[in-house]
């Protein structure tokens, strides 16, 4: 291992010496454009080469090496201060004090070490080792603090390779700190880890070269989780340093103090861990303290906005459960999570006026049914767009009379009232529960809640629009169905009117009375069917298709229209269609009624049904006035277009819709003055289809 360490030290010496020389030979103007303090970076590389030479001459971790290391650390600290802070962005006073203290420790340690070895030579090693180790631990810990603050300060304007150099410094200091802590805790040197110090230094060498090249102008910004983890590690390192110093001091004092110090330290660590794990209030306090003192902004806007949008869009669990389907609950949860609130209420406009509680998320206990917000208060919130901090209202420091209800002020769990506005119209109000660590709202809280409320309002408005559109579609479907039914009612009214007129002349005729009775029964049945079609549960335009014999349908239609006109029916024996019987009856009935209305009295109307090319063909033929080809092409099957003064223009449109729903079609051939031929094409029900129907009937009859 000693031979490997010597080899690595030599490589580090050559590498850093070459890097320092290369940095010094680079054009000053070009280097000044790449980083603020290029000469100091060259100085850092040179002192690191000197440190590597000391490790090669002696051994890594030797007291002489620690003396030279102070020179390297001082150069690194000076480069950090000159690179990440400037006159336009000065260093904070507390941080500047830390930096000066660390540089002073480096200089004093260097002078003390040089003086000790100048006067005592090798004999100074044993008593100087502990002092140099302690100073190195202090400088490494402070250096990590400076690196963290510097990266956060310079992440908005410095190149990524420059950040990488600082990361190399942090890696080297963190490694040395851990090595020294292990030695202090165990009382023995970590020889293997110390021997690998030159290898760690070599890992940081490429950052010096890359930083001086014109690449990597992208900015680097540590995420909040990464920065939090770095602070956690730094806190753990500080804790370990404190433990090591305590144990070392107790060991130096002798007696049983070392074991007592170890026991007290273990108890303190266990107590702190239990407190953080078991107490939500303690964790919340720690989170607030970290955000307040270590970060420029309270919120990690990217992460919070992604979580907020995901909660609104997908729900809390994303499994399609009740919470995910309830948009109001998702809105309450999303707004509460932004501020760390454990619960929330969402109020929406009430039918009787004001706002009532529509949904709650994790709100402890029950809320009274009469917990409402008056219209006056709602109007004030809408006009002012004011986010209400209820603690200020309770103290009488609200500044505006917002008419906040007494039940809300009396409930100390209520913390903030957030109006949810959409285009200056308030569509909801969110009441947030007081977080575990209560605090006053600042400008960041107000801005975040205001923007989040507008985003949530867009989701609620979209949901309300979807519901309104769904209701409009249901009304449209009802109106559409009613229009078709009105068309059928008109036909029935015409048929009953004709029957009433004929009754005046043929009431004494027994055959006519029999036909009239049959016609009235059929009309009453059709009216009942029309009422069923008006039911909201009647959605499908056709029922499930089945085996339908054609000839009985044609005979029933002929019986219905017999008081108006005699029909000539010709049907192929045993002809059956694969369709819905009621729909076929409505289509053919409409075509026959149109044929009768288009024909003069006494003119024949024919129905011919045959099987052709694997389809059922039903022709309704009249010799009436006929239609033009333009009318057939452009207007015949359009809704609300009719040539009759009292027509609705829906019969042909409904007939075509029903035929297409059964897999059929309607074909028209007509000439003006020569009549028309409407052809209904339907799927043919073959023998296999009939067998299926018979099997269903047999199975359905079994017990």
ChimeraX attribute file (.defattr): number of C-alpha atoms within 10 A of each C-alpha:
attribute: neighborCount
match mode: 1-to-1
recipient: residues
	/A:1	10
	/A:2	13
	/A:3	9
	/A:4	13
	/A:5	21
	/A:6	22
	/A:7	15
	/A:8	23
	/A:9	29
	/A:10	19
	/A:11	20
	/A:12	27
	/A:13	27
	/A:14	15
	/A:15	19
	/A:16	28
	/A:17	21
	/A:18	16
	/A:19	23
	/A:20	23
	/A:21	14
	/A:22	14
	/A:23	23
	/A:24	17
	/A:25	10
	/A:26	13
	/A:27	9
	/A:28	13
	/A:29	8
	/A:30	13
	/A:31	19
	/A:32	13
	/A:33	12
	/A:34	20
	/A:35	19
	/A:36	18
	/A:37	18
	/A:38	23
	/A:39	17
	/A:40	20
	/A:41	26
	/A:42	23
	/A:43	20
	/A:44	25
	/A:45	26
	/A:46	21
	/A:47	25
	/A:48	27
	/A:49	26
	/A:50	21
	/A:51	28
	/A:52	32
	/A:53	22
	/A:54	23
	/A:55	28
	/A:56	21
	/A:57	14
	/A:58	14
	/A:59	19
	/A:60	25
	/A:61	23
	/A:62	16
	/A:63	24
	/A:64	24
	/A:65	21
	/A:66	25
	/A:67	26
	/A:68	23
	/A:69	25
	/A:70	27
	/A:71	20
	/A:72	21
	/A:73	25
	/A:74	23
	/A:75	22
	/A:76	23
	/A:77	25
	/A:78	19
	/A:79	21
	/A:80	24
	/A:81	20
	/A:82	16
	/A:83	21
	/A:84	27
	/A:85	16
	/A:86	11
	/A:87	7
	/A:88	6
	/A:89	10
	/A:90	12
	/A:91	19
	/A:92	11
	/A:93	9
	/A:94	8
	/A:95	16
	/A:96	14
	/A:97	11
	/A:98	17
	/A:99	23
	/A:100	14
	/A:101	14
	/A:102	26
	/A:103	21
	/A:104	13
	/A:105	18
	/A:106	27
	/A:107	17
	/A:108	14
	/A:109	23
	/A:110	20
	/A:111	13
	/A:112	16
	/A:113	24
	/A:114	16
	/A:115	13
	/A:116	17
	/A:117	17
	/A:118	11
	/A:119	11
	/A:120	11
	/A:121	11
	/A:122	12
	/A:123	11
	/A:124	17
	/A:125	17
	/A:126	10
	/A:127	11
	/A:128	19
	/A:129	18
	/A:130	13
	/A:131	15
	/A:132	25
	/A:133	22
	/A:134	16
	/A:135	19
	/A:136	25
	/A:137	21
	/A:138	17
	/A:139	25
	/A:140	23
	/A:141	22
	/A:142	21
	/A:143	26
	/A:144	22
	/A:145	18
	/A:146	23
	/A:147	22
	/A:148	20
	/A:149	18
	/A:150	20
	/A:151	22
	/A:152	20
	/A:153	18
	/A:154	19
	/A:155	18
	/A:156	12
	/A:157	13
	/A:158	22
	/A:159	20
	/A:160	18
	/A:161	26
	/A:162	27
	/A:163	23
	/A:164	19
	/A:165	23
	/A:166	27
	/A:167	18
	/A:168	22
	/A:169	21
	/A:170	21
	/A:171	17
	/A:172	20
	/A:173	21
	/A:174	20
	/A:175	18
	/A:176	22
	/A:177	21
	/A:178	18
	/A:179	20
	/A:180	23
	/A:181	24
	/A:182	18
	/A:183	16
	/A:184	22
	/A:185	16
	/A:186	10
	/A:187	12
	/A:188	10
	/A:189	16
	/A:190	17
	/A:191	14
	/A:192	12
	/A:193	17
	/A:194	18
	/A:195	21
	/A:196	19
	/A:197	21
	/A:198	25
	/A:199	16
	/A:200	17
	/A:201	25
	/A:202	20
	/A:203	13
	/A:204	20
	/A:205	18
	/A:206	17
	/A:207	19
	/A:208	24
	/A:209	17
	/A:210	16
	/A:211	23
	/A:212	22
	/A:213	13
	/A:214	13
	/A:215	12
	/A:216	14
	/A:217	13
	/A:218	13
	/A:219	15
	/A:220	20
	/A:221	18
	/A:222	12
	/A:223	12
	/A:224	16
	/A:225	11
	/A:226	11
	/A:227	17
	/A:228	17
	/A:229	11
	/A:230	15
	/A:231	17
	/A:232	12
	/A:233	13
	/A:234	18
	/A:235	13
	/A:236	12
	/A:237	17
	/A:238	16
	/A:239	14
	/A:240	18
	/A:241	23
	/A:242	14
	/A:243	20
	/A:244	23
	/A:245	16
	/A:246	17
	/A:247	22
	/A:248	17
	/A:249	14
	/A:250	18
	/A:251	15
	/A:252	11
	/A:253	11
	/A:254	10
	/A:255	10
	/A:256	10
	/A:257	16
	/A:258	18
	/A:259	13
	/A:260	13
	/A:261	19
	/A:262	16
	/A:263	12
	/A:264	13
	/A:265	19
	/A:266	13
	/A:267	12
	/A:268	12
	/A:269	13
	/A:270	12
	/A:271	12
	/A:272	12
	/A:273	11
	/A:274	11
	/A:275	14
	/A:276	16
	/A:277	11
	/A:278	10
	/A:279	12
	/A:280	13
	/A:281	15
	/A:282	16
	/A:283	16
	/A:284	17
	/A:285	16
	/A:286	14
	/A:287	13
	/A:288	17
	/A:289	12
	/A:290	14
	/A:291	17
	/A:292	12
	/A:293	10
	/A:294	16
	/A:295	16
	/A:296	11
	/A:297	11
	/A:298	16
	/A:299	17
	/A:300	14
	/A:301	13
	/A:302	11
	/A:303	12
	/A:304	16
	/A:305	16
	/A:306	10
	/A:307	16
	/A:308	23
	/A:309	16
	/A:310	15
	/A:311	23
	/A:312	24
	/A:313	15
	/A:314	16
	/A:315	24
	/A:316	20
	/A:317	11
	/A:318	13
	/A:319	11
	/A:320	12
	/A:321	11
	/A:322	12
	/A:323	18
	/A:324	19
	/A:325	15
	/A:326	14
	/A:327	21
	/A:328	26
	/A:329	24
	/A:330	26
	/A:331	32
	/A:332	26
	/A:333	28
	/A:334	27
	/A:335	27
	/A:336	26
	/A:337	17
	/A:338	18
	/A:339	19
	/A:340	17
	/A:341	22
	/A:342	17
	/A:343	22
	/A:344	29
	/A:345	27
	/A:346	27
	/A:347	24
	/A:348	20
	/A:349	19
	/A:350	14
	/A:351	8
	/A:352	7
	/A:353	11
	/A:354	17
	/A:355	22
	/A:356	22
	/A:357	22
	/A:358	15
	/A:359	19
	/A:360	22
	/A:361	21
	/A:362	15
	/A:363	17
	/A:364	12
	/A:365	6
	/A:366	7
	/A:367	13
	/A:368	9
	/A:369	8
	/A:370	9
	/A:371	15
	/A:372	19
	/A:373	24
	/A:374	15
	/A:375	15
	/A:376	13
	/A:377	17
	/A:378	21
	/A:379	16
	/A:380	16
	/A:381	23
	/A:382	18
	/A:383	12
	/A:384	12
	/A:385	17
	/A:386	16
	/A:387	19
	/A:388	21
	/A:389	19
	/A:390	24
	/A:391	17
	/A:392	14
	/A:393	17
	/A:394	15
	/A:395	8
	/A:396	11
	/A:397	11
	/A:398	14
	/A:399	8
	/A:400	12
	/A:401	10
	/A:402	17
	/A:403	16
	/A:404	20
	/A:405	13
	/A:406	11
	/A:407	15
	/A:408	18
	/A:409	15
	/A:410	11
	/A:411	12
	/A:412	13
	/A:413	18
	/A:414	22
	/A:415	23
	/A:416	22
	/A:417	23
	/A:418	23
	/A:419	28
	/A:420	31
	/A:421	23
	/A:422	18
	/A:423	9
	/A:424	12
	/A:425	14
	/A:426	20
	/A:427	21
	/A:428	26
	/A:429	27
	/A:430	26
	/A:431	25
	/A:432	28
	/A:433	25
	/A:434	21
	/A:435	18
	/A:436	16
	/A:437	16
	/A:438	14
	/A:439	11
	/A:440	9
	/A:441	13
	/A:442	9
	/A:443	8
	/A:444	12
	/A:445	15
	/A:446	16
	/A:447	12
	/A:448	17
	/A:449	22
	/A:450	19
	/A:451	13
	/A:452	21
	/A:453	22
	/A:454	18
	/A:455	18
	/A:456	26
	/A:457	23
	/A:458	17
	/A:459	17
	/A:460	20
	/A:461	15
	/A:462	12
	/A:463	14
	/A:464	13
	/A:465	12
	/A:466	12
	/A:467	12
	/A:468	12
	/A:469	12
	/A:470	12
	/A:471	12
	/A:472	12
	/A:473	12
	/A:474	13
	/A:475	12
	/A:476	12
	/A:477	14
	/A:478	18
	/A:479	13
	/A:480	13
	/A:481	21
	/A:482	17
	/A:483	18
	/A:484	21
	/A:485	20
	/A:486	15
	/A:487	19
	/A:488	21
	/A:489	17
	/A:490	15
	/A:491	17
	/A:492	17
	/A:493	13
	/A:494	13
	/A:495	19
	/A:496	17
	/A:497	12
	/A:498	13
	/A:499	19
	/A:500	14
	/A:501	11
	/A:502	15
	/A:503	15
	/A:504	9
	/A:505	10
	/A:506	14
	/A:507	14
	/A:508	10
	/A:509	10
	/A:510	10
	/A:511	11
	/A:512	17
	/A:513	14
	/A:514	11
	/A:515	16
	/A:516	21
	/A:517	12
	/A:518	14
	/A:519	20
	/A:520	16
	/A:521	13
	/A:522	17
	/A:523	18
	/A:524	13
	/A:525	11
	/A:526	15
	/A:527	16
	/A:528	11
	/A:529	13
	/A:530	18
	/A:531	11
	/A:532	12
	/A:533	19
	/A:534	15
	/A:535	11
	/A:536	11
	/A:537	8
	/A:538	13
	/A:539	13
	/A:540	9
	/A:541	15
	/A:542	18
	/A:543	15
	/A:544	11
	/A:545	15
	/A:546	17
	/A:547	21
	/A:548	20
	/A:549	17
	/A:550	22
	/A:551	18
	/A:552	12
	/A:553	18
	/A:554	23
	/A:555	13
	/A:556	14
	/A:557	19
	/A:558	20
	/A:559	17
	/A:560	21
	/A:561	17
	/A:562	14
	/A:563	17
	/A:564	18
	/A:565	18
	/A:566	16
	/A:567	20
	/A:568	13
	/A:569	15
	/A:570	15
	/A:571	18
	/A:572	13
	/A:573	12
	/A:574	9
	/A:575	18
	/A:576	26
	/A:577	24
	/A:578	23
	/A:579	25
	/A:580	19
	/A:581	19
	/A:582	13
	/A:583	20
	/A:584	23
	/A:585	17
	/A:586	18
	/A:587	21
	/A:588	22
	/A:589	23
	/A:590	20
	/A:591	23
	/A:592	25
	/A:593	19
	/A:594	17
	/A:595	26
	/A:596	24
	/A:597	14
	/A:598	19
	/A:599	18
	/A:600	13
	/A:601	11
	/A:602	10
	/A:603	14
	/A:604	17
	/A:605	20
	/A:606	17
	/A:607	22
	/A:608	17
	/A:609	23
	/A:610	17
	/A:611	20
	/A:612	11
	/A:613	7
	/A:614	11
	/A:615	19
	/A:616	24
	/A:617	23
	/A:618	23
	/A:619	23
	/A:620	24
	/A:621	23
	/A:622	27
	/A:623	22
	/A:624	24
	/A:625	18
	/A:626	19
	/A:627	20
	/A:628	14
	/A:629	15
	/A:630	9
	/A:631	11
	/A:632	14
	/A:633	11
	/A:634	9
	/A:635	17
	/A:636	22
	/A:637	20
	/A:638	17
	/A:639	16
	/A:640	14
	/A:641	16
	/A:642	17
	/A:643	12
	/A:644	10
	/A:645	6
	/A:646	8
	/A:647	14
	/A:648	18
	/A:649	21
	/A:650	23
	/A:651	28
	/A:652	21
	/A:653	17
	/A:654	22
	/A:655	23
	/A:656	19
	/A:657	18
	/A:658	20
	/A:659	22
	/A:660	14
	/A:661	18
	/A:662	21
	/A:663	13
	/A:664	19
	/A:665	18
	/A:666	19
	/A:667	11
	/A:668	16
	/A:669	15
	/A:670	20
	/A:671	15
	/A:672	13
	/A:673	12
	/A:674	12
	/A:675	18
	/A:676	22
	/A:677	20
	/A:678	20
	/A:679	22
	/A:680	24
	/A:681	23
	/A:682	24
	/A:683	18
	/A:684	21
	/A:685	21
	/A:686	15
	/A:687	11
	/A:688	9
	/A:689	16
	/A:690	16
	/A:691	12
	/A:692	13
	/A:693	13
	/A:694	13
	/A:695	12
	/A:696	11
	/A:697	11
	/A:698	10
	/A:699	9
	/A:700	9
	/A:701	8
	/A:702	6
	/A:703	4
